[in-house]
Amino acid sequence: MRQNLGYYVQQINDIVKKMEEIGEKMHPHFELIREAIDKNQVKELKSDQLVQISDEFSQGIAEYEQLFTKVKQMKAPAKVIGVHKKLEHAFGSYVVGCQEMNASLVPENTTVDAALFNQSEEKQDDATDVISFCIQKMTAILLK
């Protein structure tokens, strides 16, 4: 049982680290769009820029989806099954938020659906808060 517990904790840790790496890779692209929206300069973005950002987001989303699949397939220790399910739900919501953010980019019209972008950002922020809560809760329970 102890070995499975250690394996579970290591898997969760690896997933969180990978999630952070993916986010760091996509963050500069996010910031570019966020700044353009905030400064009302979306029209100054170029179509090829939006295509590149959308491609980067798509790659990151594919990686997030792989991580989400891993989370769904994991066997959580009995003590944290409920927290694991909450983590799973939040992770799924996070992935949907990322997909929505990517959908907000419309390279062929050289525009961004700012309302969808903002909504997706909020969804991702909310999911991130829940994921962080779940990780803290699991750590408190499992490493007592």
N, C-alpha and C positions, 0 to 999 in steps of 0.2 A: 504494500500500500504506500509506503513512504517513497519508493522509487517512482510510482505513478504520480504522486503529488509533486515531486521534484520535476518530473518531465512536463507536467501540466504548467507549472509556474514558469519553466524555461520557455515553453512554447508561447505562452502569453507574452512574456518578455520579448521574445524574438519578433512577434507580430507587432507589438507596440513600437519597437525600434524601427522595423521596416516601414511601418505607417508614417513615422516621423521623417524618415529618409525620403519617402515619396513626396510628402508634403513640402519638405524643404526644397526639393527639386522643382516643384510646381509654383512655389510661392512668388518668385519674381514675376511670373506671368500673371498670377492673380493680382499682384500689386499694380502692374501696368494697367490692367482693366479697371481695377478699383479707383486708381488715380484719375483715369480718363472719365469715369462716371462722376466722381466727386468734383472734378473741375469742369464738368460739362464739355469735355473735349473728345467724346467718342468719335465724332466725325473726323478727327485728325488721325485715327487709327487707319492703317492700311489693310486691305483685304488679305495680302500675303502674311501680314503679322497675325491677323485673326486665324488664318488657316494654320499657321505654325503653332499658335497657342492652343487651338482646338486639338491639333495632333498630339501635343504634349499632354494636355488634359486627358485625351483618350487613352494614351499609354498609361498614365497614372491611374486612371479609373480601372483599366484592365488589371493592374497590379493590386489595387484595392479589392477588386472582385475576387482575385485568387486568395487574398488574405481572409476575406469574408467567408469564402468556402471552407478554409481551414478552421476558422472559428466555429462554424456550424458543425463541422465533423468531429470536433474535439469532444472527448469524454471528460466532463468536469467532475472533480471530487464531490461527493455527496454534500459536503458542507457549503459548497458554493454554487450548486446547480441553479438556484434562483438568480443569483448575481450574474452567473454566466449567461443565462437566458436574457437578462436585461442588457448585458454587454452585446450579445448577438443582435438583439433588436436595434440597439443604438448604432452598431456598426453598419447594419443594413440601411438605416436611415441616413447615415453619413455618406454611403455609396450613392444613394438616390440623390442626395444633395449635390454631390459632385457631378452626377449625370445631368442634373438640372442646370448647374452652372455652365457646363459645356454646351448644353442646348441653348443657353442664353446668347451664345456667340453666333452671329449670322454673317460669316465671311462673304457670302455671295452678295449681300446687301451692304457690306462694310458697316455693320452696326452691331450693337449689343442691346439685348432686351434687359434694360437696367432693373426693371421690377423683378424679373425672374432671377437675375444675377443676385440682387439683394436678398430675395426670398431664399435662394439656395445657400447663400452665405450664412444666413440666420439658421437654417436647418443644419448646416454643418457645424456651426458654433454650438448649437444646442446638443447635437449628438456627441460632439467632442467633450462637452461638460459631463454628460452621462457616462461616456467611456472612461474618463478620468475618475469619476466617482466609483465606478465598478472596479477599476484597477486598485484604487485605494482600499475599497471594502474587501476585495479578495486578499490583498496583501495583509490586512489586519486580521482576517479570519485564518488564513493559511499559515502565516508565519508567526503565529502566537507562540 
